[in-house]
């Protein structure tokens, strides 16, 4: 009997420790380790508010983007404050990391080097896009429209599938003096030099050529796209390079 009691106590202790460890790990979302802080990382999303962000070209209160359950969420059912979300700050040389997930058939993106001006109607009219796309979306048939692509310009540099709908993916965007790299779940998916003539030639031959400021900048705001399907972000962090 004594041995049974001892084993039961030990088992309960192990289960309790496992639950505690799981809870502790769960609390690590939207936070920085001591090492990350020492290395210059900072959060762009604090896990419970939209501080540091605003609607593109907007000053009114927005509701389509909100902090919910530890994620920065775009609610597709709320149209009272629809629009893309942009950082209050501009960035040039940076390493940006973020987790994201989409519903089935979802579509969104993250734009870099966005110019926010009244005469430029939307973020994608100036900023190149890191594409986010669920495999069930019809646009998946186009290789240059898949997750991790530099949207509209090239298929993934190294093929990698995004995780199933409603499952978190991890992405990274690194840019130094216009030279940018995209990563999806640890795999390099795109590489470009926004300061090069080769890039300017690509833009001139693309449908983005009708937007005078598209792809011409190596500094600007980071923008999250509202594309009416819903999207969620967490662990959005950045380091100046």
C-alpha distance (Angstrom), angle and dihedral (degrees) to the residues before:
residue distance angle dihedral
X1 . . .
X2 3.80 . .
X3 3.80 91.0 .
X4 3.82 90.9 49.9
X5 3.80 91.4 51.3
X6 3.80 91.2 47.4
X7 3.81 91.4 49.9
X8 3.81 91.3 47.6
X9 3.80 91.7 51.6
X10 3.79 90.9 47.6
X11 3.81 91.6 49.3
X12 3.79 91.5 48.8
X13 3.79 90.4 49.5
X14 3.81 91.7 51.4
X15 3.81 91.8 48.9
X16 3.80 90.8 47.7
X17 3.79 91.2 50.0
X18 3.80 90.9 49.1
X19 3.81 91.6 51.0
X20 3.80 90.9 47.6
X21 3.79 92.0 49.4
X22 3.80 91.2 48.0
X23 3.78 91.6 50.4
X24 3.78 90.8 47.4
X25 3.78 91.3 50.6
X26 3.78 90.6 48.9
X27 3.80 90.0 55.1
X28 3.80 89.9 59.1
X29 3.80 92.2 80.2
X30 3.81 114.6 106.4
X31 3.79 92.4 11.8
X32 3.80 137.0 101.8
X33 3.77 128.8 -128.1
X34 3.79 120.7 -129.7
X35 3.79 88.4 -106.2
X36 3.80 92.6 52.1
X37 3.79 91.9 49.5
X38 3.79 90.7 48.2
X39 3.80 89.8 51.1
X40 3.80 93.2 53.5
X41 3.80 102.8 -99.2
X42 3.78 120.0 146.9
X43 3.78 134.5 -179.8
X44 3.80 122.1 -106.5
X45 3.81 89.7 -171.6
X46 3.79 120.1 40.6
X47 3.80 95.5 -162.1
X48 3.79 97.6 -112.7
X49 3.83 110.0 49.2
X50 3.81 144.2 31.0
X51 3.80 92.3 -120.3
X52 3.80 111.4 149.4
X53 3.81 94.1 29.1
X54 3.81 136.7 87.4
X55 3.79 138.8 172.5
X56 3.79 115.2 -83.9
X57 3.82 108.6 -93.2
X58 3.78 88.9 -8.8
X59 3.77 135.4 121.3
X60 3.83 98.9 173.4
X61 3.79 122.8 98.3
X62 3.79 111.7 -88.3
X63 3.79 128.5 -149.8
X64 3.80 105.4 175.5
X65 3.84 88.9 80.0
X66 3.78 115.7 54.9
X67 3.79 142.7 151.3
X68 3.80 108.7 -106.1
X69 3.80 129.7 166.6
X70 3.80 91.9 -15.7
X71 3.80 95.1 -49.9
X72 3.79 135.6 102.0
X73 3.79 99.4 -123.3
X74 3.79 134.2 -169.0
X75 3.81 107.9 -151.4
X76 3.84 109.6 -147.7
X77 3.79 91.7 -162.6
X78 3.80 94.8 58.7
X79 3.81 112.2 79.0
X80 3.79 98.3 163.2
X81 3.78 92.7 96.9
X82 3.80 105.5 15.8
X83 3.78 121.4 165.2
X84 3.78 145.2 95.1
X85 3.80 118.6 -61.8
X86 3.81 119.0 -128.7
X87 3.77 134.6 -171.6
X88 3.78 117.9 -106.1
X89 3.79 87.7 -133.2
X90 3.80 131.3 60.9
X91 3.81 122.6 -130.8
X92 3.80 134.8 -159.3
X93 3.80 112.6 166.8
X94 3.79 110.3 26.8
X95 3.78 150.6 133.8
X96 3.82 110.8 -134.4
X97 3.81 122.9 -170.5
X98 3.80 127.0 -177.3
X99 3.79 144.0 157.6
X100 3.80 120.0 -133.5
X101 3.78 142.0 174.6
X102 3.79 135.3 -171.4
X103 3.79 133.9 -159.6
X104 3.79 118.6 -114.7
X105 3.80 108.6 -61.8
X106 3.80 91.5 9.5
X107 3.80 126.1 157.3
X108 3.80 130.7 -167.1
X109 3.78 140.8 129.1
X110 3.78 148.4 -160.9
X111 3.81 117.5 -120.7
X112 3.80 125.2 -157.3
X113 3.82 132.4 -160.0
X114 3.80 91.1 22.6
X115 3.79 118.3 176.2
X116 3.79 112.0 -146.9
X117 3.79 108.0 -150.3
X118 3.79 133.4 142.7
X119 3.80 91.0 -124.4
X120 3.83 90.8 55.5
X121 3.82 104.6 71.8
X122 3.80 99.6 -160.4
X123 3.80 142.3 15.0
X124 3.80 95.1 -112.3
X125 3.81 90.2 59.2
X126 3.81 88.6 74.7
X127 3.81 109.0 13.2
X128 3.83 127.0 72.6
X129 3.80 113.4 -127.3
X130 3.77 136.2 -123.0
X131 3.81 97.2 -150.6
X132 3.81 123.0 -131.2
X133 3.81 114.1 -169.3
X134 3.78 135.8 159.1
X135 3.80 113.3 -130.3
X136 3.82 91.0 -122.2
X137 3.81 92.0 62.3
X138 3.85 112.9 105.2
X139 3.82 89.7 -127.0
X140 3.81 88.7 67.9
X141 3.80 86.8 84.5
X142 3.83 87.4 73.0
X143 3.84 108.2 75.7
X144 3.81 92.2 -151.6
X145 3.81 90.9 56.4
X146 3.80 97.9 58.9
X147 3.78 126.8 110.3
X148 3.79 114.5 -73.3
X149 3.80 93.9 22.6
X150 3.78 125.4 126.1
X151 3.78 87.6 -115.0
X152 3.78 116.7 -109.5
X153 3.80 96.7 0.6
X154 3.79 111.9 73.2
X155 3.79 143.2 -8.6
X156 3.79 119.3 -107.5
X157 3.79 112.3 -58.7
X158 3.80 88.6 -139.1
X159 3.82 116.1 20.3
X160 3.80 114.3 -113.4
X161 3.79 131.0 157.7
X162 3.77 121.7 -132.8
X163 3.78 115.8 -126.7
X164 3.83 121.1 -94.7
X165 3.79 120.7 -74.2
X166 3.82 115.9 -73.6
X167 3.82 89.6 22.0
X168 3.79 123.2 114.5
X169 3.81 119.0 -107.4
X170 3.80 126.1 -170.5
X171 3.81 122.8 -134.1
X172 3.77 137.4 178.4
X173 3.80 134.2 -165.7
X174 3.80 120.2 -167.1
X175 3.79 121.8 -172.9
X176 3.79 131.0 176.3
X177 3.80 120.3 172.1
X178 3.79 90.7 -24.9
X179 3.79 96.5 -47.0
X180 3.79 105.2 121.9
X181 3.79 136.0 -173.8
X182 3.80 127.5 -169.8
X183 3.80 123.5 -155.5
X184 3.81 129.4 -170.3
X185 3.79 117.8 -165.0
X186 3.80 89.7 -20.8
X187 3.83 97.1 -47.9
X188 3.83 123.3 113.7
X189 3.82 105.8 -118.6
X190 3.81 105.2 165.7
X191 3.79 139.7 18.7
X192 3.81 128.3 -177.7
X193 3.79 143.1 153.5
X194 3.80 108.8 -133.9
X195 3.81 90.3 -170.5
X196 3.80 94.9 57.4
X197 3.79 131.6 99.5
X198 3.80 88.9 -129.3
X199 3.82 89.5 62.1
X200 3.81 92.1 46.8
X201 3.80 88.8 52.5
X202 3.82 91.4 51.0
X203 3.80 91.1 51.5
X204 3.82 91.5 47.8
X205 3.81 89.6 55.9
X206 3.81 94.7 45.7
X207 3.81 133.2 80.4
X208 3.82 86.9 -104.6
X209 3.80 89.4 72.2
X210 3.80 89.6 90.3
X211 3.82 89.3 66.9
X212 3.83 106.7 77.0
X213 3.82 96.3 -154.9
X214 3.78 99.4 41.1
X215 3.78 114.8 129.1
X216 3.80 94.6 -11.9
X217 3.79 97.1 112.9
X218 3.79 134.3 74.5
X219 3.79 94.0 -167.1
X220 3.79 134.2 49.1
X221 3.77 146.4 96.2
X222 3.80 127.2 -38.4
X223 3.79 111.9 -122.8
X224 3.81 133.7 -162.6
X225 3.79 114.8 -151.2
X226 3.79 126.3 -125.1
X227 3.81 103.1 -156.5
X228 3.82 97.8 164.1
X229 3.83 96.0 -105.5
X230 3.79 99.8 86.6
X231 3.80 129.3 -112.2
X232 3.80 137.1 -166.9
X233 3.82 131.3 -149.3
X234 3.79 133.5 -171.5
X235 3.81 138.6 164.2
X236 3.81 90.2 36.9
X237 3.79 105.2 172.9
X238 3.78 136.0 159.3
X239 3.77 139.2 -163.8
X240 3.81 125.1 -163.8
X241 3.81 112.2 -127.4
